[in-house]
Amino acid sequence: MAVQSRKGLPSNIDGWLSYLQTIHSRSIDLTLDRVRRVAHCMKLAPAVPVITVAGTNGKGSVVNLCQRILTAHGLSVGSYTSPHLVHYGERICWNGQAVDEDTLVGAFRAVETARKHIPLTYFEFGTLAAMHLFFQWQVEIILLEVGLGGRLDATNIWSADVSVITSIDHDHESWLGTTRRAIAREKAGILRYARPVVIGDPKPPLSLYDRVRQLRCQGLFIGVEFSGEVTPQGWDWHMPLASKGLSPRDTSDLPKPTGWLEPQVRNAATALTALVQLEPITTISMKKVRQVLAQWSFPGRLQRVRGAVDQLFDVAHNPAAIRTLAQFLEKLPPSNKTHAVFALFGDKDLNQIIKILDSLIDHWYVGGLSGDRAVAPGVLAAAIGQIARGGISAHTDPVMAYRAAIKDARPGERVVVFGSFQVVGAILPLVNGETQLPCGAGGGSPC
């Protein structure tokens, strides 16, 4: 329940999140001038290294892995990701711990005081609150995940010491463009003159090469300057590292968490390559890297919960991520039947997503989402029925869809939950018996 303070401002996080939805005019300019002005008033000019991560998929995983490795090295790390799965505080973390509600409310108040009458979007407000807390916590390294695109994203008001672009594919086309070339140009907006940029996409568009050359960046492209390759024992990270005191033996047969496919290995190699660009600020210990990798897991990313009925949770919501989900399902032991709990926002490529998974799904349980882009479950189910060969049922919301799937599933069958952060975030606490997920459970725009 939203609670108002005596001065009319909310006093709890639910009230603040509702308030943030009301203070931004849709006709507002889309430049970074407004958020820059507020950041200037708050004196938010970082004096510590900043790593900014953009990309269609894999951003959250790269930030999460970087945070865990840096924290394992004893560094104080602030990380900002989006969206959250269950609680807004997951977006803003200090050494892997999500910000508590009282501290977050205090940060929102600080932004509100500084902005005066300058309108801010929901994301811009949260971004400034995160940086305010990083200053308050006196972190040594800041990790920023781009919310959407790069060039006009609020995280881009700060210059990255190391830029990362994980992948370039089709998503948010009404904002970023309909071609990979155009999308790459938007994401390349985070690059800075003569500074390193790590590219984790194996086939980046020429527009990205052009921008790296124009800005005279130190471009580190996967498959050229570095690589990550799956091996029978794990995976190898290849990069000229002799100058950093590392040999091929140090970076061979690294632990590969259960379920990792080539995209996850590329993300890990990209994260490690970004971190070594911080030297001499810190020296990366491969022993500590191995320890982190051996224990790594990430909620909602090909997350498997074993039982009489296996369950799989993945926030995949665009064709590229859905292809990875399909590859993962194909590698799992055969299932008697696969039940899909699914919901999708109206601006996503439904036809392509259903075609990719059609042969792997026996029954679709469709739930409704909330928000401006939501599609009524009956409408979504009817659209799926034009393509899919499996059974289809429509439900009020993802939780009702999930309960129906679990009720119908028999031992030896499986339930797959995917299509949106909102879907996975609504259901995971029911499975885990948790109300708080590990920090950094975000990974993209509010999809």
WOSULSUL-V676040 format. One record per helix or strand. SS is the DSSP state (A for helix, B for strand). FROM is the first residue (numbers start at 1). LEN is the number of residues. If there is no record, write none. Layout:
SS:FROM:LEN ; SS:FROM:LEN
This chain:
B:4:1 ; B:10:1 ; A:13:8 ; A:33:9 ; B:49:6 ; A:59:14 ; B:77:4 ; A:88:4 ; B:92:3 ; B:97:2 ; A:101:15 ; A:122:16 ; B:141:5 ; A:154:4 ; B:162:4 ; A:173:4 ; A:180:11 ; B:196:4 ; A:206:9 ; B:218:5 ; B:226:6 ; B:234:6 ; A:242:3 ; B:254:1 ; A:262:15 ; A:286:10 ; B:303:3 ; B:310:4 ; A:319:13 ; B:338:5 ; A:350:11 ; B:363:5 ; A:377:9 ; B:391:5 ; A:398:11 ; B:414:5 ; A:421:12
